[in-house]
Amino acid sequence: MKADLKHWLADWIPPHLRRVIRGVSPNGAVSYSGNFATWDDARRHSDGYDIPAIVERVKQAQLKVARGEAAYERDSVLFDKIEHSYPLLVGLLRAASRNGGTLNVVDIGGALGSTYFQCRGLLEGLTIRWNVVEQPAFVECGNAHFQSEQLRFFADLPSCLAAEPARVAILSGVLPYVEDAHAMLRAVAEAALPTVILDRTPFWDADDRLTVQSVPPSIYGFAVSYPAWILNRPRVLSHFLPQYRLVEEFGALAGTIHVDGGLARDTGVIFERRESA
């Protein structure tokens, strides 16, 4: 894998923002606009990513989940009932069944373990090693407050894979907010893990489109906007086919996404590597 993968996370949007429910709600809450030629151009037309105290906000919310005071956290917002992604859970259970009941995950962009805490109640009985790859500040916070026998944090993908024999890669709500999403996909494919699960990723059949996503203050208490990709579905799939087989494609949390008159679909995909690959 390329050495520059270690720098992926430096420019990622803070986790409490990147997994916001996407698309346009009935009251027009979240919107996508524009068709920008470069990432820098999209950043100039948005607020950017420098939101103060993000780590602390996410940490306090996740601590309440860890203490059992809330069911789960998403984007630093607490919920009293878990909204499961059942296709994601099916993919995890399939992976564990193919590995003797052991589930060893690398969760790229997994914040402070949000997906781990969301899924763990339905994964009882499995031997779990959940490894989050995140920005350095989140790795430091995660290792200080949330690290356990099951949950650990790493600053880059190569160091995670060197330390852990991961067999499942999860990319949930991450790809739209990475400057070079296809470089990330290539590296994950080159890692040749038996199972790859993409979730909460906007797809359409048109060319990749770089937009600005705008979120109103009703969601987080402040308005924010940032670059976001709408990705070409065939191009995303091409990183894994034919070495992997497409086990399942499913609709994700946000459903239909409106982009300046066009329509995209929040999507999840489960890939399993062919034995002959």
C-alpha positions as CSV (number, residue, x, y, z in Angstrom):
1,M,0.0,0.0,0.0
2,K,1.1,3.5,-0.6
3,A,2.9,5.4,2.1
4,D,0.7,8.5,1.6
5,L,-2.3,6.5,3.0
6,K,-1.0,7.7,6.4
7,H,-2.1,11.2,5.5
8,W,-5.7,10.3,4.5
9,L,-7.2,11.3,7.8
10,A,-5.7,14.7,8.2
11,D,-8.3,16.4,5.9
12,W,-11.3,14.4,6.9
13,I,-14.4,16.2,8.1
14,P,-15.0,15.7,11.8
15,P,-16.9,12.4,12.4
16,H,-19.9,14.1,14.2
17,L,-20.6,15.9,10.9
18,R,-19.7,13.5,8.2
19,R,-22.3,10.9,9.2
20,V,-25.2,13.5,9.3
21,I,-28.4,12.2,7.8
22,R,-27.9,13.2,4.1
23,G,-30.3,14.3,1.5
24,V,-33.2,16.7,1.7
25,S,-35.6,16.1,4.5
26,P,-39.3,17.2,4.2
27,N,-38.3,20.6,5.6
28,G,-35.3,20.9,3.4
29,A,-32.8,20.4,6.3
30,V,-29.8,19.2,4.4
31,S,-28.9,20.1,0.8
32,Y,-26.3,19.5,-1.8
33,S,-25.4,22.1,-4.5
34,G,-22.7,22.9,-7.0
35,N,-20.4,21.0,-9.4
36,F,-16.9,22.0,-8.4
37,A,-13.8,21.2,-10.4
38,T,-11.4,20.8,-7.5
39,W,-11.5,20.1,-3.8
40,D,-9.9,23.4,-3.0
41,D,-12.6,25.2,-5.0
42,A,-15.3,23.4,-3.1
43,R,-13.6,24.3,0.2
44,R,-13.5,28.0,-0.8
45,H,-17.3,27.9,-1.3
46,S,-18.0,26.2,2.1
47,D,-17.3,26.8,5.7
48,G,-14.7,24.1,6.0
49,Y,-13.9,21.7,8.8
50,D,-12.5,23.7,11.6
51,I,-15.3,23.4,14.1
52,P,-14.1,23.9,17.7
53,A,-14.4,21.2,20.4
54,I,-15.5,18.5,18.1
55,V,-13.6,15.7,19.9
56,E,-15.0,16.8,23.3
57,R,-18.6,16.8,22.0
58,V,-18.3,13.3,20.5
59,K,-16.4,12.1,23.6
60,Q,-19.1,13.2,26.1
61,A,-21.8,11.7,24.0
62,Q,-20.0,8.4,23.6
63,L,-19.2,8.2,27.3
64,K,-22.9,8.3,28.0
65,V,-23.4,5.4,25.6
66,A,-20.5,3.5,27.3
67,R,-22.1,4.1,30.7
68,G,-25.5,2.9,29.5
69,E,-27.1,6.4,29.8
70,A,-28.1,6.4,26.1
71,A,-28.7,3.7,23.5
72,Y,-26.2,5.0,21.0
73,E,-24.6,8.1,19.5
74,R,-24.5,9.4,16.0
75,D,-22.8,12.7,15.1
76,S,-22.5,13.5,18.8
77,V,-26.4,13.3,19.0
78,L,-27.7,10.8,21.5
79,F,-30.6,8.4,20.9
80,D,-32.7,6.3,23.3
81,K,-33.3,3.7,20.6
82,I,-30.8,2.2,18.3
83,E,-31.5,2.6,14.6
84,H,-29.8,-0.5,13.2
85,S,-28.5,-1.0,9.7
86,Y,-29.5,-4.6,9.5
87,P,-27.7,-5.3,6.2
88,L,-24.5,-4.1,7.9
89,L,-25.2,-6.6,10.7
90,V,-25.8,-9.4,8.2
91,G,-22.5,-8.6,6.5
92,L,-20.7,-8.7,9.9
93,L,-22.4,-12.0,10.9
94,R,-21.5,-13.6,7.5
95,A,-17.9,-12.5,8.0
96,A,-17.8,-14.0,11.5
97,S,-19.3,-17.3,10.3
98,R,-16.6,-17.6,7.7
99,N,-13.9,-17.0,10.3
100,G,-15.0,-19.5,13.0
101,G,-17.0,-17.0,15.1
102,T,-14.2,-14.4,15.2
103,L,-15.0,-10.9,13.9
104,N,-11.9,-8.7,13.3
105,V,-12.9,-5.4,11.9
106,V,-11.1,-2.3,10.6
107,D,-13.6,0.6,10.8
108,I,-12.2,3.4,8.6
109,G,-13.4,6.7,10.0
110,G,-15.2,5.1,12.9
111,A,-15.0,8.1,15.2
112,L,-14.9,6.9,18.9
113,G,-16.4,3.5,18.1
114,S,-20.0,4.6,17.2
115,T,-20.7,1.6,14.9
116,Y,-19.1,-0.7,17.4
117,F,-21.3,0.5,20.3
118,Q,-24.4,0.4,17.9
119,C,-23.8,-3.2,16.8
120,R,-22.3,-4.9,19.8
121,G,-25.6,-5.9,21.4
122,L,-26.5,-8.0,18.4
123,L,-23.1,-9.6,18.1
124,E,-23.0,-11.3,21.4
125,G,-21.3,-14.7,21.4
126,L,-18.7,-13.7,18.8
127,T,-15.0,-13.0,19.5
128,I,-14.7,-9.3,18.5
129,R,-11.7,-7.2,17.7
130,W,-12.9,-3.8,16.5
131,N,-10.2,-1.5,15.2
132,V,-11.0,2.1,14.4
133,V,-8.8,4.1,12.0
134,E,-9.2,7.8,12.6
135,Q,-7.7,11.3,12.9
136,P,-4.9,11.5,15.5
137,A,-7.0,13.5,18.0
138,F,-9.7,10.9,18.0
139,V,-7.2,8.1,18.3
140,E,-5.7,9.8,21.4
141,C,-9.2,10.3,22.9
142,G,-10.3,6.8,22.0
143,N,-7.3,5.1,23.5
144,A,-7.6,7.2,26.6
145,H,-11.3,6.7,27.2
146,F,-12.7,3.9,25.2
147,Q,-10.0,1.3,24.5
148,S,-10.8,-2.2,25.6
149,E,-10.0,-5.8,24.8
150,Q,-12.5,-5.5,21.9
151,L,-12.0,-1.8,20.8
152,R,-8.8,-0.1,19.7
153,F,-7.8,2.9,17.7
154,F,-5.2,3.6,15.0
155,A,-4.0,6.7,13.2
156,D,-3.7,5.0,9.7
157,L,-4.6,1.9,7.9
158,P,-1.1,0.4,7.4
159,S,-0.4,0.4,11.2
160,C,-3.8,-1.1,11.9
161,L,-3.3,-4.0,9.5
162,A,0.2,-4.6,10.7
163,A,-1.1,-4.9,14.3
164,E,-4.3,-6.8,13.7
165,P,-5.3,-9.6,11.2
166,A,-8.4,-7.7,10.2
167,R,-10.8,-9.6,7.9
168,V,-13.6,-7.0,7.5
169,A,-13.3,-3.4,6.3
170,I,-16.2,-1.0,7.1
171,L,-16.4,2.4,5.4
172,S,-19.6,4.0,6.7
173,G,-20.4,7.6,5.8
174,V,-16.7,8.3,5.0
175,L,-16.1,8.3,1.2
176,P,-18.0,11.5,0.4
177,Y,-15.8,13.5,2.6
178,V,-12.4,12.3,1.5
179,E,-10.6,14.4,-1.1
180,D,-9.5,11.3,-3.1
181,A,-12.2,8.7,-2.4
182,H,-10.9,6.5,-5.2
183,A,-7.4,6.3,-3.7
184,M,-9.0,5.1,-0.5
185,L,-11.0,2.5,-2.3
186,R,-8.0,1.3,-4.3
187,A,-6.0,0.8,-1.1
188,V,-8.8,-1.1,0.6
189,A,-9.2,-3.3,-2.4
190,E,-5.4,-3.9,-2.4
191,A,-5.5,-4.9,1.2
192,A,-7.5,-8.0,0.0
193,L,-9.6,-8.4,3.2
194,P,-12.2,-11.1,2.8
195,T,-15.1,-8.8,3.4
196,V,-15.6,-5.1,2.5
197,I,-18.8,-3.2,3.6
198,L,-19.6,0.2,2.3
199,D,-22.5,2.0,4.0
200,R,-24.2,5.4,3.9
201,T,-22.5,6.5,0.6
202,P,-24.4,8.5,-2.0
203,F,-24.3,6.8,-5.5
204,W,-25.7,7.7,-8.8
205,D,-25.0,6.6,-12.4
206,A,-23.7,10.0,-13.5
207,D,-20.1,11.1,-13.3
208,D,-18.6,11.7,-9.8
209,R,-19.7,15.2,-8.7
210,L,-18.1,17.3,-6.1
211,T,-20.7,19.4,-4.3
212,V,-21.1,21.5,-1.2
213,Q,-23.3,19.9,1.5
214,S,-25.1,22.4,3.8
215,V,-26.5,21.5,7.2
216,P,-28.7,24.0,9.0
217,P,-28.4,25.0,12.7
218,S,-31.4,22.9,13.6
219,I,-29.3,19.8,13.7
220,Y,-26.2,20.8,15.6
221,G,-26.9,24.2,16.9
222,F,-24.8,25.9,14.2
223,A,-24.9,26.0,10.4
224,V,-22.0,24.3,8.5
225,S,-21.1,23.5,4.9
226,Y,-18.3,21.4,3.5
227,P,-17.2,19.5,0.3
228,A,-19.0,16.3,-0.4
229,W,-18.8,13.8,-3.3
230,I,-21.7,12.1,-5.0
231,L,-20.0,9.1,-6.4
232,N,-20.5,7.2,-9.7
233,R,-21.8,3.7,-8.7
234,P,-20.1,1.7,-11.5
235,R,-16.7,3.4,-10.8
236,V,-17.0,2.5,-7.1
237,L,-17.9,-1.1,-7.8
238,S,-15.0,-1.4,-10.4
239,H,-12.4,-1.2,-7.5
240,F,-13.6,-4.5,-6.2
241,L,-15.0,-6.4,-9.2
242,P,-14.2,-9.1,-10.3
243,Q,-11.8,-10.0,-7.5
244,Y,-14.8,-9.6,-5.1
245,R,-18.4,-10.6,-5.6
246,L,-21.2,-8.3,-4.9
247,V,-23.2,-10.1,-2.2
248,E,-25.8,-7.4,-1.5
249,E,-26.6,-3.8,-2.3
250,F,-29.1,-2.0,-0.1
251,G,-30.6,1.4,0.6
252,A,-29.0,3.3,3.4
253,L,-30.2,5.7,6.0
254,A,-30.8,8.9,4.0
255,G,-32.7,7.3,1.1
256,T,-33.1,9.5,-1.9
257,I,-30.7,12.5,-2.1
258,H,-31.6,15.6,-4.2
259,V,-28.6,17.3,-5.9
260,D,-29.5,20.4,-8.0
261,G,-32.4,18.6,-9.7
262,G,-30.6,15.3,-9.9
263,L,-31.3,12.3,-7.7
264,A,-28.8,10.1,-5.9
265,R,-29.3,7.2,-3.5
266,D,-27.7,6.7,-0.1
267,T,-26.3,3.2,-0.6
268,G,-24.6,0.3,1.1
269,V,-22.7,-2.6,-0.5
270,I,-21.3,-5.9,0.8
271,F,-18.4,-7.4,-1.1
272,E,-16.8,-10.8,-0.4
273,R,-13.5,-11.7,-1.9
274,R,-13.5,-14.7,-4.3
275,E,-11.3,-17.6,-3.1
276,S,-9.5,-17.7,-6.5
277,A,-8.6,-14.0,-6.4
